[in-house]
Amino acid sequence: MANHFMPQQELQPGAISEVAEERWKLVKDILSSRSFAKAPRLSGFLAYICAETLCGRGSDLNERQIGLEVFGRSPDYLPAEDSIVRASARLLRNRLELYFSTEGKDSDWVIFIPKGSYIPTFESRIRKSEPASPLLPIDVPQRIVKPADGPRSQRLPMLVISMIAAAIAIFAGILLHRHIGSVTANPERQIWSTLLTGRERTLFVPADSTLSLIQTAQNVPLTVSEYLGQKPAVLARLAASGPYPQAMTNINDHQYTSIADLEMAFRVGRLPQAGNAQLEVRYARDLTLSDIKNSNLILMGGPRANPWVQIFAEHVDYSLDDHPADGLDYVNVRSPQSGESARYMAAVKGNQTFSLGVIAFISGLEGGKHVLMIEGTDMAGTQGACDFLLDANASSAVLSKLIRPDGRVGHFEMLLETKTVTGNASEHLVLAYRPLP
């Protein structure tokens, strides 16, 4: 059980300098913010390291001390065998970044925790100056050069050739328009026609919900490298490494997945394109790297429930951030484009709950292979993304904007917001999308 550290008891007025008191006020603002309200462990972590630093004891901060004082580890606690502090520090850095990009965007100071250290730094925020007014374009008069008059007999063939070329271009344009019109009438079908073929195997991979439960309970994220190792041994060790070891070990013996994933597998199997396809369902824990390379893939779930999506992280901009921590889930945007935010949060607005979903249709690891990834901040977010992708009335308008010159739907990624009612997806809104190579 974590030690609910209350540093306010140590930082009484006059006990620290005026500068430190100002910085401590910033810490208290952060702790009372919405971003930290549902994250008691991260709040205690931040409060402890900031209080120690402002009291002049920052140089004494180390992983073992934090494990004992903040996370209530026993005196025989060994950081090399228990990564709770390192994992929580990574989550705390992310949560601070979230705070200072949303609720704390107007703060004059920013708190950073440098990687490899637990000593927080307080830095003055650099305000960007107002951009200069754009220069108006200058109209430069064009010099018109008249062609020299030649004999009429020389001008006539050029006129005939131009007319023939124009006729050919018009005819080709008509054919291309008809072709594109027939292909783009149902652009969402192209995705399934590309994924579900009789020539190549397609693996539908539902999320490993058992893995997600274990990571959440133990508050320790699992990387794809660890997942690629001896999975039964790794998961058994992870299950027994924290609270409720017996319960987690029992869970580890079962293959659980989300009802939203099962429903999606059923719906994909009933698509017309699936009739002659080599479609198989493969549990995430049973997948191999060879399967990843040699198959078309439909991957369900974010990095916590399906670590295989981490392999394709460098190929997309929208990434689900659902590390096993208390509090909010959100989607990061690696390279925000015009009108996009760097981060989107699943949130409660009034009496309504809004979940997030990510759809990415990308190239596979081997040439000619394709991957469809469907992720959600919760089951309703996943369900919303699935409904959107399978509903021609909802998706055609957006997918038609992703048509390539050859009339095909290219690779893309998309971020959706779904309004949920009693845990089920009801309405969808496309927040952002972009074509991919």
C-alpha positions as CSV (number, residue, x, y, z in Angstrom):
1,M,0.0,0.0,0.0
2,A,1.4,3.4,-1.0
3,N,2.3,5.8,1.8
4,H,-0.1,8.7,1.5
5,F,2.6,11.4,2.0
6,M,1.3,14.8,2.9
7,P,4.2,17.2,2.3
8,Q,2.1,20.2,3.3
9,Q,2.9,19.3,6.9
10,E,6.6,19.9,6.1
11,L,6.4,23.1,4.1
12,Q,4.9,25.5,6.6
13,P,5.2,29.2,5.7
14,G,8.6,30.5,6.7
15,A,10.2,27.1,6.6
16,I,11.4,27.7,3.0
17,S,12.4,30.6,0.9
18,E,9.9,32.9,-0.9
19,V,11.0,31.4,-4.2
20,A,10.5,27.9,-2.9
21,E,7.0,28.9,-1.6
22,E,6.0,30.2,-5.1
23,R,7.2,26.9,-6.6
24,W,5.3,24.9,-3.9
25,K,2.2,26.9,-4.8
26,L,2.6,25.6,-8.4
27,V,2.9,22.0,-7.1
28,K,-0.3,22.4,-5.1
29,D,-2.1,23.7,-8.2
30,I,-1.0,20.7,-10.1
31,L,-2.1,18.3,-7.4
32,S,-5.6,19.8,-7.3
33,S,-5.9,19.7,-11.1
34,R,-8.2,17.4,-13.1
35,S,-5.2,15.7,-14.6
36,F,-3.9,14.5,-11.2
37,A,-7.2,14.2,-9.3
38,K,-7.7,10.6,-10.3
39,A,-4.0,9.6,-10.0
40,P,-3.3,9.4,-6.2
41,R,0.0,7.5,-6.6
42,L,1.4,9.9,-9.1
43,S,0.2,12.8,-7.0
44,G,2.0,11.4,-4.0
45,F,5.1,10.8,-6.1
46,L,5.2,14.4,-7.4
47,A,4.5,15.9,-4.0
48,Y,7.2,13.9,-2.3
49,I,10.1,14.7,-4.7
50,C,9.1,18.3,-5.0
51,A,8.9,18.8,-1.2
52,E,12.3,17.1,-0.7
53,T,13.8,19.2,-3.4
54,L,12.4,22.5,-2.1
55,C,13.6,21.7,1.4
56,G,17.1,21.2,0.1
57,R,17.2,17.4,0.2
58,G,16.9,16.8,-3.6
59,S,20.4,15.4,-3.9
60,D,19.4,12.6,-1.5
61,L,16.5,11.4,-3.7
62,N,17.0,7.9,-5.1
63,E,14.8,5.0,-6.4
64,R,14.9,3.0,-3.2
65,Q,14.0,5.9,-1.0
66,I,11.0,6.7,-3.2
67,G,9.9,3.1,-3.2
68,L,9.9,3.1,0.6
69,E,8.4,6.5,1.3
70,V,5.9,6.9,-1.5
71,F,5.0,3.3,-2.6
72,G,5.2,1.7,0.9
73,R,7.6,-1.0,-0.2
74,S,9.0,-3.2,2.6
75,P,12.5,-2.6,4.1
76,D,13.9,-5.5,2.0
77,Y,12.7,-3.8,-1.2
78,L,15.2,-4.2,-4.2
79,P,14.7,-1.7,-7.1
80,A,16.4,-4.1,-9.5
81,E,13.6,-6.7,-8.9
82,D,10.7,-4.2,-8.7
83,S,10.4,-1.4,-11.3
84,I,7.5,0.4,-9.7
85,V,9.4,3.7,-9.2
86,R,10.9,3.7,-12.8
87,A,7.6,2.9,-14.4
88,S,5.8,5.5,-12.3
89,A,8.4,8.1,-13.1
90,R,7.8,7.6,-16.8
91,L,4.0,8.0,-16.2
92,L,4.6,11.1,-14.1
93,R,6.6,12.7,-16.9
94,N,3.7,12.1,-19.3
95,R,1.1,13.4,-16.9
96,L,3.1,16.6,-16.2
97,E,3.4,17.1,-20.0
98,L,-0.3,16.7,-20.2
99,Y,-1.0,19.2,-17.5
100,F,1.2,21.9,-18.9
101,S,-0.2,21.5,-22.3
102,T,-3.8,21.8,-21.1
103,E,-4.9,23.1,-17.7
104,G,-1.4,24.6,-16.9
105,K,-0.8,26.0,-20.3
106,D,-0.8,29.6,-18.9
107,S,1.5,28.8,-16.0
108,D,4.7,31.0,-15.8
109,W,6.7,27.9,-14.6
110,V,7.0,24.4,-15.8
111,I,8.1,21.3,-13.8
112,F,10.4,18.8,-15.5
113,I,11.7,15.5,-14.2
114,P,14.8,14.7,-16.3
115,K,15.2,11.2,-17.5
116,G,17.6,9.2,-15.3
117,S,16.8,11.5,-12.4
118,Y,14.1,11.9,-9.7
119,I,15.0,15.5,-8.9
120,P,12.4,17.9,-10.4
121,T,13.5,21.1,-12.0
122,F,11.4,24.3,-12.1
123,E,11.9,26.2,-15.3
124,S,10.5,29.5,-16.5
125,R,8.2,29.1,-19.5
126,I,9.5,30.8,-22.6
127,R,6.7,32.8,-24.1
128,K,6.6,32.8,-27.9
129,S,6.4,36.3,-29.4
130,E,3.5,37.1,-31.6
131,P,4.2,36.1,-35.2
132,A,4.9,38.9,-37.6
133,S,2.1,39.8,-40.1
134,P,2.6,37.8,-43.2
135,L,3.9,39.8,-46.2
136,L,1.4,40.4,-48.9
137,P,2.2,39.0,-52.3
138,I,3.5,41.4,-54.9
139,D,1.9,41.2,-58.3
140,V,4.7,41.2,-60.9
141,P,3.5,42.1,-64.4
142,Q,4.1,39.4,-66.8
143,R,5.9,40.2,-70.0
144,I,3.8,39.0,-72.9
145,V,5.7,37.7,-75.9
146,K,3.8,37.3,-79.1
147,P,4.9,34.5,-81.3
148,A,6.2,35.5,-84.7
149,D,3.7,35.1,-87.5
150,G,4.6,32.4,-89.9
151,P,3.1,31.1,-93.0
152,R,-0.5,29.8,-92.5
153,S,0.6,26.4,-93.9
154,Q,2.9,26.0,-90.9
155,R,0.4,27.1,-88.3
156,L,-2.4,24.8,-89.5
157,P,-0.8,21.4,-88.6
158,M,0.0,22.7,-85.1
159,L,-3.7,23.6,-84.6
160,V,-4.8,20.2,-85.8
161,I,-2.4,18.4,-83.5
162,S,-3.5,20.5,-80.5
163,M,-7.2,19.7,-81.2
164,I,-6.4,15.9,-81.4
165,A,-4.4,16.0,-78.2
166,A,-7.3,17.9,-76.4
167,A,-9.8,15.3,-77.6
168,I,-7.6,12.4,-76.4
169,A,-7.2,14.1,-73.0
170,I,-11.0,14.7,-72.6
171,F,-11.8,11.1,-73.6
172,A,-9.2,9.8,-71.1
173,G,-10.6,12.0,-68.4
174,I,-14.1,10.6,-69.0
175,L,-12.8,7.1,-68.7
176,L,-10.8,7.9,-65.6
177,H,-13.8,9.6,-64.0
178,R,-16.0,6.6,-64.7
179,H,-13.4,4.3,-63.2
180,I,-12.9,6.4,-60.1
181,G,-16.6,6.9,-59.7
182,S,-17.3,3.1,-59.8
183,V,-14.4,2.4,-57.4
184,T,-15.1,5.2,-54.9
185,A,-18.8,4.5,-54.6
186,N,-18.0,2.3,-51.5
187,P,-14.5,3.2,-50.5
188,E,-14.7,1.3,-47.2
189,R,-15.1,-1.9,-49.2
190,Q,-11.7,-1.4,-50.7
191,I,-10.0,-1.7,-47.3
192,W,-11.6,-5.1,-46.7
193,S,-10.9,-6.2,-50.3
194,T,-7.2,-5.3,-49.7
195,L,-7.1,-7.1,-46.4
196,L,-9.2,-10.2,-47.1
197,T,-8.0,-12.0,-50.2
198,G,-7.8,-15.6,-51.3
199,R,-4.1,-15.2,-52.1
200,E,-2.7,-14.3,-48.6
201,R,-3.5,-15.2,-45.0
202,T,-5.2,-12.6,-42.9
203,L,-4.9,-12.9,-39.1
204,F,-7.5,-11.2,-36.9
205,V,-5.8,-10.7,-33.5
206,P,-8.1,-9.7,-30.6
207,A,-6.6,-8.0,-27.5
208,D,-5.0,-10.0,-24.7
209,S,-7.2,-8.6,-22.0
210,T,-5.5,-10.9,-19.4
211,L,-2.3,-9.0,-20.1
212,S,-4.0,-5.7,-19.6
213,L,-5.5,-6.7,-16.3
214,I,-2.2,-7.9,-15.0
215,Q,-0.4,-4.7,-16.0
216,T,-3.1,-2.5,-14.5
217,A,-3.2,-4.4,-11.2
218,Q,0.6,-4.4,-10.9
219,N,1.0,-0.9,-12.3
220,V,3.9,-2.0,-14.6
221,P,3.9,-1.7,-18.4
222,L,5.2,-4.5,-20.6
223,T,7.2,-3.7,-23.7
224,V,6.9,-5.7,-26.9
225,S,10.5,-6.9,-26.4
226,E,9.4,-8.5,-23.1
227,Y,6.3,-9.9,-24.7
228,L,8.4,-11.4,-27.5
229,G,10.4,-13.4,-24.9
230,Q,9.2,-16.4,-23.1
231,K,5.6,-15.1,-22.7
232,P,4.3,-17.7,-20.2
233,A,7.3,-17.2,-17.9
234,V,7.3,-13.4,-18.3
235,L,3.6,-13.0,-17.6
236,A,3.7,-15.5,-14.6
237,R,6.6,-13.5,-13.1
238,L,4.7,-10.2,-13.7
239,A,1.5,-11.6,-12.2
240,A,3.3,-12.7,-9.0
241,S,5.4,-9.5,-8.6
242,G,2.9,-7.2,-6.9
243,P,-0.4,-7.1,-5.0
244,Y,-2.9,-10.0,-5.3
245,P,-0.3,-12.5,-6.6
246,Q,-2.7,-15.5,-6.3
247,A,-5.6,-13.8,-8.1
248,M,-3.3,-12.5,-10.9
249,T,-1.7,-15.9,-11.3
250,N,-5.1,-17.4,-11.7
251,I,-6.1,-14.8,-14.3
252,N,-2.8,-15.4,-16.1
253,D,-3.9,-19.0,-16.8
254,H,-6.9,-17.9,-18.9
255,Q,-7.2,-16.2,-22.3
256,Y,-9.6,-13.3,-21.9
257,T,-10.5,-10.7,-24.5
258,S,-13.0,-7.9,-25.0
259,I,-16.6,-8.5,-26.2
260,A,-16.1,-5.6,-28.6
261,D,-13.2,-7.6,-30.2
262,L,-15.3,-10.7,-30.5
263,E,-18.1,-8.8,-32.0
264,M,-15.8,-7.3,-34.6
265,A,-14.3,-10.7,-35.5
266,F,-17.9,-11.9,-36.1
267,R,-18.8,-8.9,-38.2
268,V,-15.6,-9.1,-40.3
269,G,-16.2,-12.8,-40.9
270,R,-19.6,-12.0,-42.4
271,L,-18.3,-9.5,-44.9
272,P,-18.7,-10.4,-48.5
273,Q,-15.0,-10.1,-49.0
274,A,-14.4,-12.8,-46.3
275,G,-16.1,-15.5,-48.4
276,N,-13.0,-16.7,-50.2
277,A,-10.4,-15.2,-47.8
278,Q,-7.9,-17.1,-45.7
279,L,-9.1,-15.5,-42.5
280,E,-8.0,-16.8,-39.2
281,V,-8.4,-15.7,-35.5
282,R,-5.2,-15.7,-33.6
283,Y,-4.9,-14.8,-29.9
284,A,-2.3,-12.1,-29.3
285,R,-0.2,-14.3,-27.0
286,D,0.0,-17.0,-29.6
287,L,1.1,-14.7,-32.4
288,T,4.8,-14.9,-33.6
289,L,7.0,-12.4,-35.4
290,S,6.9,-14.7,-38.5
291,D,3.1,-14.3,-38.5
292,I,3.5,-10.6,-38.3
293,K,5.8,-10.5,-41.4
294,N,3.9,-13.0,-43.6
295,S,0.3,-12.1,-43.1
296,N,-2.2,-9.3,-43.5
297,L,-3.2,-8.3,-40.0
298,I,-6.2,-6.8,-38.1
299,L,-4.8,-5.9,-34.7
300,M,-7.3,-5.0,-31.9
301,G,-6.4,-3.0,-28.8
302,G,-3.7,-0.5,-27.7
303,P,-0.2,-1.1,-26.5
304,R,-1.3,-2.4,-23.1
305,A,-3.6,-5.1,-24.3
306,N,-1.9,-5.9,-27.6
307,P,1.9,-5.1,-27.4
308,W,2.3,-6.1,-31.1
309,V,1.0,-2.6,-32.1
310,Q,4.2,-1.2,-30.7
311,I,6.1,-2.6,-33.7
312,F,4.3,-0.2,-35.9
313,A,4.5,2.9,-33.6
314,E,7.0,4.6,-35.9
315,H,4.6,4.3,-38.9
316,V,1.8,6.4,-37.3
317,D,1.3,9.8,-35.7
318,Y,-1.8,9.0,-33.5
319,S,-0.8,6.7,-30.6
320,L,-2.9,5.5,-27.8
321,D,-1.3,6.3,-24.4
322,D,-2.9,3.8,-22.0
323,H,-0.1,2.9,-19.7
324,P,-1.3,1.1,-16.6
325,A,-1.8,4.2,-14.4
326,D,-4.7,5.6,-12.5
327,G,-6.6,8.5,-14.2
328,L,-7.2,9.6,-17.7
329,D,-6.4,7.9,-21.0
330,Y,-5.4,10.0,-24.0
331,V,-4.1,9.9,-27.6
332,N,-0.8,11.5,-28.4
333,V,-0.1,13.2,-31.8
334,R,3.6,12.9,-32.6
335,S,3.6,15.6,-35.4
336,P,0.5,17.8,-35.1
337,Q,-0.7,19.3,-38.3
338,S,-2.6,22.6,-38.7
339,G,-5.7,22.5,-36.5
340,E,-4.6,19.4,-34.5
341,S,-3.7,19.3,-30.8
342,A,-0.7,17.5,-29.5
343,R,-2.8,15.4,-27.2
344,Y,-6.5,14.4,-27.0
345,M,-8.1,13.2,-23.7
346,A,-11.0,10.9,-23.1
347,A,-13.2,13.0,-20.9
348,V,-16.5,13.4,-19.1
349,K,-18.4,16.5,-20.3
350,G,-21.4,17.3,-18.1
351,N,-23.4,14.1,-17.9
352,Q,-21.9,12.6,-21.0
353,T,-18.8,10.4,-21.5
354,F,-16.5,10.7,-24.5
355,S,-14.1,8.0,-25.5
356,L,-11.4,8.0,-28.2
357,G,-10.6,5.6,-30.9
358,V,-7.8,5.3,-33.4
359,I,-7.9,3.6,-36.8
360,A,-4.7,3.1,-38.8
361,F,-4.5,1.3,-42.2
362,I,-0.8,0.9,-42.9
363,S,1.8,-1.1,-44.8
364,G,3.0,-4.4,-43.2
365,L,6.6,-5.3,-42.4
366,E,7.0,-7.2,-45.6
367,G,6.2,-5.8,-49.1
368,G,2.6,-6.2,-50.2
369,K,1.3,-6.9,-46.7
370,H,-1.2,-4.6,-45.0
371,V,-2.2,-3.9,-41.3
372,L,-5.4,-2.5,-39.9
373,M,-5.1,-1.4,-36.3
374,I,-8.2,-0.5,-34.2
375,E,-7.6,0.9,-30.7
376,G,-9.8,2.6,-28.1
377,T,-9.3,4.3,-24.8
378,D,-11.9,1.9,-23.5
379,M,-14.3,-0.7,-24.9
380,A,-16.7,1.9,-26.0
381,G,-13.9,3.7,-27.9
382,T,-13.0,0.5,-29.7
383,Q,-16.6,-0.3,-30.4
384,G,-17.1,3.2,-31.9
385,A,-14.1,2.8,-34.2
386,C,-15.4,-0.6,-35.4
387,D,-18.9,0.8,-36.0
388,F,-17.5,3.7,-38.0
389,L,-15.3,1.5,-40.2
390,L,-18.1,-0.9,-41.0
391,D,-20.8,1.8,-41.6
392,A,-20.6,3.0,-45.2
393,N,-22.9,5.9,-44.4
394,A,-20.6,7.1,-41.6
395,S,-17.2,6.5,-43.2
396,S,-17.6,7.0,-46.9
397,A,-17.5,10.8,-46.7
398,V,-14.1,10.8,-45.0
399,L,-12.6,7.8,-46.8
400,S,-13.5,9.4,-50.2
401,K,-11.1,12.2,-49.3
402,L,-8.3,9.7,-49.1
403,I,-8.6,8.4,-52.7
404,R,-5.3,8.3,-54.5
405,P,-4.9,9.3,-58.2
406,D,-5.3,5.7,-59.2
407,G,-8.8,5.7,-57.6
408,R,-7.8,3.5,-54.7
409,V,-8.1,4.3,-51.0
410,G,-4.6,4.7,-49.7
411,H,-3.1,4.1,-46.3
412,F,-4.3,6.4,-43.6
413,E,-4.8,7.0,-39.9
414,M,-7.8,8.5,-38.1
415,L,-8.8,9.8,-34.7
416,L,-12.4,9.5,-33.5
417,E,-14.3,10.7,-30.6
418,T,-17.3,8.6,-29.5
419,K,-20.1,9.7,-27.2
420,T,-21.0,6.8,-25.0
421,V,-24.3,5.9,-23.3
422,T,-24.1,3.3,-20.5
423,G,-20.8,2.1,-21.8
424,N,-21.9,1.7,-25.4
425,A,-20.8,3.8,-28.4
426,S,-23.6,6.0,-29.8
427,E,-22.3,8.9,-31.9
428,H,-19.0,9.4,-33.7
429,L,-17.0,12.5,-34.6
430,V,-13.8,12.5,-36.7
431,L,-11.3,14.7,-34.8
432,A,-8.4,14.3,-37.2
433,Y,-7.2,12.2,-40.1
434,R,-4.4,12.1,-42.6
435,P,-3.1,10.0,-45.5
436,L,0.0,7.8,-45.0
437,P,2.6,6.4,-47.5
